[in-house]
Amino acid sequence: MPRQGLAQDRHAPGDERVDQSSVAQARAVSDPAVQIDAALRRLGGYQSIYVPQFTFNGYRIDAAVIDLRTRWVRGFEIKLSRGDYRRDEKWTLYTTFCSSLSIVCPEGVVPAEEVQAPLGLLWVKADGTLRWVKKPKRFQHRESLAWLWTYVQVLEYQLPRLQYQAEELRRQLRWMEAEGKVGR
């Protein structure tokens, strides 16, 4: 009998899903892009909206965190290699809709001395924690009417997506309740 068959015989029915889940989790931890995405999701907190691959007025940024409390739209460009960082020169295009912009990369990929103000630099460590190497400078002053108008446009652009996500969560909850997987 092959080795794989022996391993499967030792497990109770249903344990294979747990093993597959463990493999998927291990892959996610070792995949820098997945790790960076998870770290940025945590960055915003509950008064923020995390938007991966945010597009506004035809410009696409890797991620944005819309802070509802401070009215900031913090932009993030994810760089997995130093070469990717050096080739990319579209930073100035994001100043029209971002309050600030930071480069996010695995720890040490982009050296701090290569990142010029007003950009920030955020390293994601191997354990998934964040380290601000350079804080970004603000492009926009949130008190100005021009910025307030841009901020409202950004929110209006995101509302349909947020409504769709909320409805999907409601559907999942109803399904889980019907299956008896969650109580009311």
N, C-alpha and C positions, 0 to 999 in steps of 0.2 A: 504494500500500500504506500502511495507517495507521502512524503513528509507533510504536505499540506492537508491531506486527508486525516492524518493522525491528529493534527492540531484541531481540526474542526470537530473530530469525534470527542475531544475532551471538553468542549464547550456545550453548555445547555442551549436548547433552541432559542434563537433570538439574540444570542451573544455576538453573532457575526456583525450585526448592525453596530454594536458598541465598538467592536474592533475597527470597522470601517470608519466610524466617527473619530476614533482615536488617530487613525491614519490621516484623515482629513485635517484634524486639528494640528497634528505634527507638521503637515505640509504648510498650513496657514502660518504657523509660527516661523517656519523657515523661509517663507516667501516674503521678501521685503515689501513688495507692493501691498500685500494683504495686511501686513503689520503696520505700515504707514497709514493705510485707510482706517484701520481700527483705532490707531492713536489719535488721528484727526477727529474721528467721531466722538471720542471722549473729551477732546479739547474744548468744545463749545459749551458743554454743560446743558442744563435743562432750559435755560432761557435763550438758547441758540438753535438755529436750524443748520444742520450739516448738509451741504449739497455737493455730491461728487460730480465731477465733470460739468461744472457750472458754465452755462453759455448766456451771454448778454450782449445784445447789439452785434451779433455775429462773431464775437470773440469768445473762445473757449479756454477756461482755466481748469486745471486739474481738480481743484476743490475750493469751496468757499464755505466759510462759517459766517452766517448772518446772525449777529448779536442783537437780539430784540431789546435788550436793556440799554445798551450804549449807542444803538443805531450805527454800528460799524458793519462793513462787509469786508471780512478779512480773507484775502486771496492766498492760495497756496499752490505753488508749482512743485510737483513731485519729481525728483531726479534720482534715478537709481544708479547713475554712473557720472563720473566727472566729465566725461566727453559729452554726455547729454546736456549737462549744465553749460558747458562752454559753447555748444552749438546754438543754444536757444537765446535769441536776442529780442523777444517780443514783449519784454517786461513793461515797456512804456505804454503799450496798448491797454493794459489793465488799469491804468490810473483813472480812467473815466468812470469806472464802476466799483473799484475797490478802495477801501479806506487805507489799507496797507497790504503789502505783499511779502510773503516769506517763501524761501526755498526750503523744502522738506526733503531730507535724504537719510539713508542709514548713517549712523555715526561715522564721521571721518571721511565720507565720500567727497564732500565739497569742503575744502579748507575755509576757515573763517576769513582769512585775509583776501580771498578771491571774491567775497560778497561785499559789494559796495552799497553804502546808504543810497537810497532809503530802504533797500531790501533787508529783510530779516533772514536769519538762518536757524532752522529748527532740526536738530538731530533726533532720530529715533534710535534708541539703544537696542541692543540684542534682546533685552528682556521686555521690549515694547514700551518702555517709559520714554518720555519726551525730555529734551534738554534744549532750552533756548541758548544758543551760542551768541546770537546777535538779535536784539529786539528790533522789529521793523519801525520805521518812522511813518507817520500818517501822511498820506497823499491829500486827503480831503479833510476839511474841517466840518464836523457834523452839525455845527450851528448855522452854516450857510444855507440859504434857500435852494441854491443849485444842488447841493448835496442831498438835502431833504427830498427834493423831487426825484433824484436818481435812486435814493433809498426806497421810496414808494414804488417806483417802477420795478425795482428788483423784487420787492415783496409781491407785487401783482403778478409778476412773471412766475413766481414760485407757488402761488396759491393753488392753481389747478393740480399741480403735482402733489402737493401736501393733502389736498382733498382726496385724491385718488388713493394715496397711501393710507389715509385714515379709513376709507371705505374698505380697502383690502384687509386691514386689521380687524375691522368689524366683522367681515365675512369669515375670517379665520376663527375669531372668537365664537361666532354663532355655530360654526362647524364643530369646534372643540366642545362646546356646551352640548350639542346634539349627540356627540359621541361619548359624552360622559367623562371627558378628559379634564374638564374644569368645572367647578361649581359656580353658581351665581352668588 
